[in-house]
């Protein structure tokens, strides 16, 4: 890519970046939906089999909690309420963790295909999909799919920082450093390179994330209202599906697919399509370096005007009138009455020890 093309890409406005993302979503939607939805369905299946017992225990404890009199709560009932809260938190965390792992795998599997198409490169989807699965993907899964859920769950802010700084690892992990013209893209660790590319784009990354969440939430809200009239599963039926004695994994998976996650499955390609133009924009800025970020102009320093030499000190009149040897009484005696001070030239009528003008000693020697 030439510098002019990079510069055009680096100078794109955020509005144009979002517009390009929606165009990618429209253009490659059906090609991206199958692999990304497949990973989402795998997440749902694993979640159902791993968390079915926890869900059932949570439903049981919630039924007992409803029967507790809030004005007369015993110590055992307090312990039960705490247990309910802990189980609910554990379910939410494990669900978030499993979902994050398979979402990262789904995005990694199509990220470079979307990026290369955005950069107008010829690429075969199946070949690129196969190349995306390599040992380096494991590092991205650990960083994005595991560290982010753990950090968000424990402290929140570190997880947000990891997401904003290192989300571009879903692209950089599978990129090969190459020489383009006279410019050599320096070989860097995939994590540090993703961080350098994302520098200055923290808010833009989260804006794209929230646009995706907002669109999905609004459509999910309308879909949930529609389902109330089509398929409304009551709590007793749901508990019976989770009950170990009458457990029905097929109905639980169907419920998760249709009732809870269908909108999420349909819109799985949206985030990667919106993120790709932003990554291309940030990568162009990174590769341009000083061509995009010119060095700051230093202030013009004007030299100080040349200092004028001070005029030579003129000797005192007395120094002009008297000889150099002034420490003798003869040098101080002048014709006529009185003497002159050998230091300042002041005339002194009567001999005294100190000059009344400059205070120097003129005592007879």
Secondary structure, 3 states (H helix, E strand, C coil): CCHHHHHHHHCCCHHHHHHHHHHHHHHHHHHHHHHHHHHHHHHHHHHHHHHHHHHHHHHHHHHHHHCCCCCCCCHHHHHHHHHHHHHHHHHHHHHHHHHHHHHHHHHHHHHHHHHHHHCCCCCCHHHHHHHCCCCHHHHHHHHHHHHHHHHHHHCCHHHHHHHHHHCCHHHHCCCCCCEECCEECCCCCHHHHHHHHHCCCHHHHHHHHHHHHHHHHHHHHHHHHHHHHHCCCCHHHHHHHHCCCCCCHHHHHHHHHHHHCHHHHHCHHHHHHHHHHHHHHHHHHHHHHHHCCCCCCCCCCCCCCCCCCCCCCCCCHHHHHCCCCCCCHHHHECCCCCEECCCCCCEECCCCCECCCCCCECCCC
